[in-house]
C-alpha cells in the first residue's frame, strides 16, 4: 500500500513491507521505487522492514518541486526515516547515493549505515581524453540529449547502462519508465536532477560517521574507471568507514542486473552494522 508524506512543497510516496530493522531504499533519477523490485523482497525475507521510496519528481511523488538537489533529496529521506521511526540503513542509487552521504553526515542519530550503489557522490572532472572510452562517450552523448529534453535519449542511455543481459521484465520496465516520464513535470524533474552538482555530497564525505558500503558495476558507462571512482569515494570518507565492492559485468544498475550478488553483499554488511 502506498503511503504519502508531506514534505515542504509536495508529497513523497513510499511503501513499507516486512518486520525488523528499517532499511530505506532510494532509487536513482528518472526511476521509481520499482527499481528495487528484485532487492526489496529478498531483504524482507531476510528479516528487515523495507521502505521503498519515490524521489521528489518521480513515481507517485509530487512532480513539481522548487529544486532537485542531493541536499533536497537527503532532507526528504530523513523526513521519511523520522516518520517511520528510525534509525535506518539508507541505501541510495546514483544521485541518491550522494543524498545518502549528506543524510548520514547531517543526522548521524538516524542513520546506522549507508549503502551506495553506483553513486554520484563527488564533483566530476571530465577531460577530452575520457571520450576515447566508447561506452563513456556514448553515455555522455545520450545524457546530453536527455538534458535537452529527449526521452528517447534517456531510453537509449538506459540500454547502454544495462550492458549485456537485461532483466527478464526489461520491456515492461522500460515501458513503465516511458509512461512515467511522459506525465506532466516528470522530464523537468529529471533534467533538474541532472543539472544539480554532486559537490554538496562530496563536501560531506569527511563528515560521515557511520560505515559505508560502496558498490560499483565494472562496466558502468558513467565513468571511464568505475572502480577508481569508488576508491575515491572511500578515500574521501574518514579512515576505516568505507568499503568498496565491484560487481563484474554490471553497469549503472547493479541491483537490477545482479540482485542476488548485490543482496549478498548488502546482507553481510547489514548483519554487521544494522540495528533495530
Secondary structure as UniProt FT lines:
FT   STRAND          3..7
FT   TURN            8..9
FT   STRAND          10..17
FT   STRAND          21..26
FT   TURN            29..30
FT   HELIX           33..36
FT   TURN            37..39
FT   HELIX           40..45
FT   TURN            46..47
FT   STRAND          48..53
FT   TURN            56..57
FT   TURN            59..60
FT   HELIX           70..84
FT   STRAND          88..93
FT   HELIX           95..106
FT   TURN            108..110
FT   STRAND          111..117
FT   HELIX           128..132
FT   HELIX           134..147
FT   TURN            148..149
FT   HELIX           151..161
FT   TURN            168..169
FT   HELIX           170..181
FT   TURN            184..185
FT   HELIX           186..195
FT   HELIX           199..202
FT   TURN            203..204
FT   HELIX           205..207
FT   STRAND          211..217
FT   TURN            218..219
FT   TURN            221..222
FT   HELIX           226..236
FT   TURN            239..241
FT   STRAND          242..247
FT   TURN            248..249
FT   HELIX           254..257
FT   HELIX           259..273
//
